[in-house]
Amino acid sequence: PGGGTRQVVSKVAEQRVTNLAIHILIGLSLAVGSVLSHVPKAVTLGIFLVMGFSSLSGNQLFERVWLWTIWDSSAYPRFRFVTRVPFSSLHKYTAIQFGCFAILYVLTSVSAVAVVFPFFMASLVFVRKSLKWIFTEEELAELDAREDLPPDEEPSEKPHERAVRTLEDVEKLPVEP
């Protein structure tokens, strides 16, 4: 049940060519600034929009927000935070986290209240500390995981729940009296 796959990086090859190439391109962009000024603003904003949407995949907050659109909980993907935390706690934590995100967005968008932004950022420490009164330590460990762990495996089938395909399978089934 459920869908969704998560790609987990298993190995990273460290090298310095990529960093060198990035910095060379940044330097070249300064040199060709007059040419880049002819690129329409809509193209630049479109590139940033695509980059933003492509970075949402793998972000746990937005994966949990996406679960709000799935009404059948049996169709939820088998992410660790879905299989190990009750759905009510999962959605409550997501609502709190999304509410804090919305407040941060408003504080950065409205210049009249932007001066409060650093104080709200500091208050998030106390919001996180107060979550221990709402959630258990095990729930917080799964919901606030800092590492990208692989999803849980599908539950194994019991012999009497699977389809019988061969004579050997029939012989392995338990005999009912």
C-alpha positions in Angstrom: 0.0 0.0 0.0 1.0 3.5 -0.6 3.4 4.8 -3.1 6.3 7.2 -3.3 9.9 6.5 -3.5 12.8 8.3 -1.9 16.2 8.2 -3.4 18.9 8.0 -0.8 22.5 8.9 -1.7 24.7 5.9 -0.9 28.1 7.3 -1.9 29.6 10.7 -2.7 32.8 11.0 -4.6 34.7 14.1 -3.3 36.5 16.1 -5.9 37.4 19.8 -6.4 36.7 20.2 -10.1 33.1 21.1 -9.5 33.9 23.8 -7.0 36.5 25.2 -9.3 34.1 25.2 -12.3 31.4 26.9 -10.2 33.7 29.7 -9.1 35.0 30.2 -12.6 31.4 30.5 -13.9 30.6 33.0 -11.2 33.6 35.1 -12.2 32.6 34.9 -15.9 29.1 36.0 -15.0 30.6 39.2 -13.6 32.5 39.7 -16.8 29.5 39.2 -19.1 27.1 41.2 -17.0 26.1 43.4 -19.9 25.0 40.4 -21.9 23.1 38.9 -19.0 21.2 42.2 -18.6 19.4 41.4 -21.9 17.9 38.2 -20.4 14.3 38.9 -19.6 13.3 39.0 -15.9 10.6 36.4 -16.5 13.2 33.9 -17.7 15.3 34.5 -14.6 12.3 34.2 -12.3 11.2 31.0 -14.2 14.6 29.4 -13.6 14.4 30.2 -9.9 10.9 28.8 -9.7 11.9 25.5 -11.3 14.9 25.3 -9.0 12.6 25.9 -6.0 10.1 23.3 -7.0 12.8 20.7 -7.8 14.2 21.2 -4.3 10.9 20.5 -2.6 11.3 16.8 -3.3 12.9 15.2 -0.2 11.9 18.1 2.1 10.1 16.4 4.9 7.9 19.4 5.7 6.5 19.5 2.2 6.2 15.7 2.0 4.1 15.8 5.2 2.0 18.8 3.9 1.4 16.8 0.7 -0.1 14.0 2.9 -3.0 16.4 3.7 -4.2 15.9 0.1 -4.4 12.1 0.4 -7.6 11.2 2.2 -7.0 7.4 2.3 -4.2 6.8 4.9 -3.5 3.4 3.5 -2.3 5.1 0.4 0.4 7.1 2.3 4.0 6.4 1.2 6.0 4.2 3.6 8.3 6.9 4.9 9.6 6.3 8.4 7.8 9.3 9.8 4.5 7.9 8.4 4.9 4.3 9.6 6.3 5.0 13.1 4.1 8.0 14.2 0.4 8.1 14.7 -1.4 10.0 12.0 -2.9 12.5 14.5 0.6 13.4 15.9 2.0 13.5 12.3 -0.6 16.0 11.2 -0.5 18.1 14.4 3.3 18.4 14.1 3.0 19.4 10.5 0.4 22.0 11.3 2.6 23.6 14.0 5.6 23.5 11.7 3.7 24.9 8.7 2.2 27.6 10.9 5.7 28.7 12.0 6.8 28.7 8.4 3.8 30.9 7.4 4.5 33.4 10.2 8.2 33.6 9.0 7.0 34.2 5.5 4.7 37.0 6.5 7.4 38.6 8.7 9.7 38.7 5.7 7.1 39.9 3.2 5.5 42.7 5.2 8.1 45.4 5.8 6.2 47.1 8.6 6.7 44.0 10.8 10.0 42.8 9.5 11.8 44.2 12.5 10.2 41.4 14.6 11.8 38.7 12.4 14.9 38.1 14.6 12.8 37.9 17.7 10.5 35.3 16.2 13.5 33.3 14.9 14.9 33.2 18.5 11.5 32.2 19.9 11.5 29.2 17.6 14.0 27.6 20.0 11.4 27.8 22.8 8.6 26.5 20.4 10.7 23.5 19.7 11.5 22.9 23.4 7.8 23.1 24.2 6.9 20.4 21.7 8.0 17.8 24.3 4.8 18.5 26.2 2.7 17.7 23.1 4.6 14.8 21.6 6.6 11.8 23.0 10.4 11.7 22.6 10.0 8.8 20.1 7.6 10.8 17.9 9.9 13.9 18.0 12.9 11.7 17.1 11.1 10.5 13.9 9.4 13.8 13.0 12.5 15.9 13.6 15.0 13.6 12.1 18.1 15.3 10.8 19.3 12.5 8.6 17.5 11.2 5.5 16.8 7.6 6.5 15.4 5.0 4.0 11.7 4.2 4.2 10.4 1.2 6.2 9.9 -2.0 4.3 6.5 -3.3 3.3 5.1 -5.6 5.9 5.8 -9.3 5.1 2.8 -11.4 4.0 1.6 -14.2 6.1 1.4 -17.6 4.3 -2.4 -17.8 4.5 -2.8 -14.3 3.0 -0.9 -14.7 -0.3 -2.1 -16.4 -3.4 -1.3 -20.1 -3.8 0.6 -20.6 -7.0 2.3 -24.0 -6.7 1.9 -27.4 -5.1 4.8 -26.6 -2.7 2.9 -23.5 -1.5 -0.2 -25.7 -0.8 1.9 -28.1 1.3 3.3 -25.2 3.4 -0.1 -23.8 4.3 -1.3 -24.6 7.8 -4.0 -27.3 8.0 -7.2 -26.1 9.6 -9.1 -28.7 11.8 
